[in-house]
Amino acid sequence: MAERMSHAARMDRLRDKQAISRPRNSALKRKERQRRETRLVQLLKAGQMPYTPAILTWLSERLGKSGAAITAEDVQAYLAKAGQ
């Protein structure tokens, strides 16, 4: 059987691994957010109301409104701002 590690040693190891992986994961997440933004803006331009729940959730986050409160005018205003 393997020798047991102390709690402090395990926590030190965990903290070190997290410090290494955080910058790498942050860069990957940043790229994925940009890809998602591009993909959803294209879906907004191609589609019309009512949008799918995934699009409404993303759009409500961007607009600061609930999905039920989003109107076609809000979408057009967001697309105009996003196109700049």
Buried (B, 14 or more C-beta within 10 A) or exposed (E): EEEEEEEEEEEEEEEEEEEEEEEEEEEEEEEEEEEEEEEBBEBBEEEEEEBEEEBBEBBBEBBEEEBEEBEEEBBEEBEEEBEE
